[in-house]
Amino acid sequence: MSEIETKGTAFTHIPVIDIAPLFSDDEAAKRKVAAEMAEAASNVGFLYVKGHGIPAEMIATLEARAAEFFALPLDRKMERYIGKSRAHRGYVPTGEEGFYDGADPKKTDKKEAFDLSVELPEDDPDHVIGYRMLGPNQWPAELPQMSRDVYAYYEAAMALGHTIFRGFALALGLDENYFEALLTKPPSQLRLVHYPADPARVADWGISAHTDYECFTILHVTAPGLEVMNAEGRWIDAPPVKDAFVINIGDMLEALTNGRFIATPHRVRNVPDERYSFPLFCALDYDTVIEPLPQFTDGDARYPSYVAGGHLVTQTMRTFSYLKKLVASGALALPESENHATAFGRKEREPA
């Protein structure tokens, strides 16, 4: 059995940080918060954020709209199957994803999902030229309130993402607005994820161990199940915290900081009760070159240079069944080399 690469410190809990000062003009208070964010990102790779400004009512409505959609019969949900979209949007049935090449095909993650991102028209130039991950969403016509309310949450969470990007910029000693020029039309994806009740615990995992591809994730969950691996290889619980989001560092921010910030492996253990999860994966613009920033290399860049959109597409091609079939048939080619597609925090090694 392989084991997952460990990172950070032997943390036993995930820090909670009040980011309300990031919305203020108090420079000293903002830098204090940024220092706390830097410590969490460097040693844990995870943090909770409070004082984020997104109303509880908006989050409750998001949960209600997700429950309405997932309650539809499977054939109705499959009308919005993600494989029908040229922009990787729509319904993801159980078993569609697999996180490891060569994984046991009998072991599937126990979840279904609905994926969406920035709403773009069919004639958007990036969609027209074939930038997968950019284009129109696949909303269910029979649930008009879903597109209205879920997209309202998406826009609010994206605005929060900009604020968190500013906090991380300060944490890295960069200009507060360093990332803004790279956030004009990012393929940042929101997932509505449903873990059905499984009293017999038939599935192995809710979702198996992985890191996220993007810069960071803003996560709301309705029940326990999330676990984070510390430097000793122990899985640490990350239960929901009232009025707080979970934030975790992704591959891109780890690469940009040359490993100063870490993308920590995490998983969702299988629990008997029904559970919902709402991760927003905050990315940079499609054409952004991801490589260690010079101030963090000391002449030794530990990560390869790659294009953000190509990295997302490559990793997605390796996990989604419909894309694997297109690649196998020759209808779709990987946009990056094998080396560039490595998920930095997901490397596995055989024990000695």
N, C-alpha and C positions, 0 to 999 in steps of 0.2 A: 504494500500500500504506500502511495506517495504522500509526502507531506508538503505543506504550503510554506513558502518563504515567509518568515516572520520579520516584523519591522518595529521601529520605535522603541519604547521602553516597556518595562513590566508593569504597565498601568493596570489598575483594578477598577477604575471607574472612568467615565467620560465627563470632562468638565462642562459646566453650564456657564454661559457668558451672556450678559445683558448687553445687546448691541445698540440699545436706544441712542447712546451718544453719537453713533455714526450718522444719525439723521440730524445732528445739531451742528452749530458753528463753533463749538468748543474744541479747539485743536488739541489741547492737552488731554481732554477726556477721550477724544477719538484715538489718540496715540496710545492711551492706556488700554483701551479695548483692543487695538491692533496688536499690542504686545501679548495680551492674553490669547488672541487668536493665533499668533505665531507660535507660542509655546504649545498649544493644543495641536496645531498642524504639524509641528516638528516631532513631537513625542508620542502622539496618539493617532493622529490622522483623522480624528473624529471630534466633534464638539456639539453641544446643544446651544441654540441661540434663543434667547427671550428678548422681549422688547422689539419685535420685528414689525409690528404695525398691521399685520393682516388680521382682520376681525374673525373671531370665533364663529360668527354666523356664516361667513363666507366658506369656512372650512367645513362646517356642518352641511351646508348646501352641496358642496363638492362630494361629500360622502353619500348624500342622498341620491344624487344624480348617478353616481357610480353603481350604487345598489340597484337602481331602476334598470340600468343597462344590462348588468350581469344577470338580472332576473329574467331577461328575455330568453326564449327558447334558443337552443344552439343554432338551428338553421337560420334564425333571424339575425343572430350575431354574426354568423358566417357570411351574411350578405355584405358585411363591411370587413371581410378578411383582409389582413394586411398584405397578403400576396397579390391582391387586386390593385394595389396602389403603386405608382411609380415613385412615390415620395416616402415610402415606408411609414404609412399611417394606417391605423385601423385596428381591428380585433385580432388578438393573438391567442389562439386556443391552447389548452393544456398540451404539453409535449412538443410545441413548435420550436422551443429554444433548447439548446444544449450548450453548456458552457465550456466543455473541453473537447478538443479533437481526440478521438479514440476512447471517449467515455463509454461506459456500459450502456448500450441502447435500451436496456430494460429499465434503467433508472432515469426517471424524468422528474423535473421540477414540478411541484404541485401548485400550479397557479394558472390563471388566465389573465389577460390584460387588454387594455385599449390604449393605443399610442397616438399622441398628437404633438404638434409643434406649432411654430409660427404659421399663421394662416396666410397663404400666398395663392394668387390666382393661377389658373392654368397657363396664362401667357407670361408668368414671371420669367425673366430672362435666364436666371440660374436653373429654374425647373426645365425650361425649354432645352437648354444645352445638356441636360442630363445629370445635374447634380442631385444624386439620390440623397434623401433626407430633407430636401427643400421642395415645397409644393403645397397643394391643397390638402386639407384634412378630410377624412371620411366619416362624417357625422351621420348617425342614424336618423333618417327623415321622420320616423315615428316618435322621436323624442326631441322636439325642437328646443325644449328647455335645457337639454344637455349641452348643446353647443353654446347657448347663451351663458349658462352659469359656469360650466367647466372652463370655457375660454376666458371668462372674467377672472377666475382664479389663476389661470395661466399667466395672464398679463400682470396681475398683482404679484405673483411669485417671481416673475421675470424682473419686475422693478426691484423687488427685494434682492434678487441676484446681483443687480448692478451695485446695490449698496454693499453687499458682501464682497464683491470684487474690489470695491474701493477700500474696504477694510483690509483685505489681503494685500493690496498694493502697499498700503502703509506698513503692514506687517513685514513686508520685504524691503522696506526702505526706498520704495519707488514713489513717484508722484501719485497722489491719490487717484487721479483720473487716468493712470497709465493704460488700463484695459479698455477704456471707453471707445477708443478708435477701432478696437477689434470686436466690437459688439454691435455692429450695424444691422446684421441679419443672421445671427448665429443659429445653427440647427439644434437648439436646445430643446430636448424632448421631455414632455410630461407623460408619465405612465400612470394609468389607473390600474392597479393590480388587485386581483381578487384571489384570496386563498380560501377555497370552500372548506366547510367543516369536514373533518376527517377523524371521527371518534376512534376508528380502528387503527389510525396512523399507518395507512397503507403506503403512502409515499415516503421516500427517504428524507427529502428536504422540502421546505417551502421553496427555497432557491439555494443552490449549492454555492460553495465558497468562490468569491470573485473580488475583483476591484472594479471600479467604474472607469469608463474610458475618458470622460470629459475633465473639466477643471475641478468642479466640485458638484455635489448633489445637495439639494434642499429636500428633505424628506419629512412627510407627515405619515404616521401610522396609527391604526386604531387599537392595536393590541400588542402585547409582547411577542417576541420571537427573534428579533434581530440580535446577532452576536458578532463581536469584533475580536480579532485575534491579537494578543499582545506579544511582546518580544520573547516570552517564554513558551509561546505556542499554545497558551491557554485561551479558551473562548470566554469573553467577558460579555455579560448581558448588557444590552442597550435598550432598556424598556422605555415606553413613552413617558415624556415629562410634560406635565400640564402647561399649556400655553407656550410650548417650545417646539422648534423644528430640530431635527438631526441634520448636521452638516458633515459631510465626509469629503476628504480630498480625493481627487481622481488622478488618473495617469498623466493627463496633460500638465497639471500644476506640479506634479512630482518632477516631470521632465523639465519644465521651464525653470524650476528651482534647483535642478541638478541633484535632486534627492534631499534637499533641505526640508521640504514638505513631503509627507509620505502618504501614498495611497495604500491604506491598510486593508488586508483581506477581511471580508465579512460574509456572513451567510444568514439565512433565515431558517431556523430549526422548524421542523414540522410540529405544529400544535393541533390539538383536537378541535379547537373552536374556529369559527369563521373569522377572517381577518382581512382588512383592506390596507393597502399601502399606496402612497402617492409620491413617488420620487420625481423631482425635476432635475434633469441632468444639464448643468450649466456649461455650455461650450463657448468657444470663440468662433469668429466668422470662418466660413468654409475654407477659404484660401489662406488662412493664417499658418505661417510656418512655425511649428512647435520644435524648439530646440533650447538647450540650456542657455539662459541669459548670461552674458559674459561675466557679470559681477559675481556669479555663483560658481564659476568653473575652476578658478585658480589654474587655468591651463589644462584642466582635465575634464572634458565633457563626457559624462558617464552615460548619456542617452543619445540615440540617433536623432537626426533631423527628419521631420516628416510633416506633411500637410494635414491640418486638423480634420478637414472633411474626408480626406482619403483614409485616414486612420479610423474614423468612425465607421465608414462604409466597410472597410476591410474586416474589422472586428465583428460587425453585424453580419457580414457574409458568412462568418465562421460559426455563428451561433443560431441563425434562423434557418429552418428546414427549407423554406421556399427559395431562399437565396442560394443555399448549398446545391439545390437541384439545378438552378440556373447556371451556377459555376460548373457543375459536373457535366452539363449538356453543352457547354461552350458558349452559351448565350450571354454570359456575363463573365468579365475578367476581374481579378483582384487588382485594385489600383495601386497597391504597394507591394514591396518585396516582403518575403517572409520575416526577415529580421526586423523591419520597421513595424511590423504588425504585432510584435510581442506586447502583451499586457504586462506592464512593469511590476505590478504587485501580485500577479497571479502565477508567477513562475513556480513550477513544482519540481521537486527533486526527490530522488529515491533515497531513503535512509541508508546510512553507511552500514 
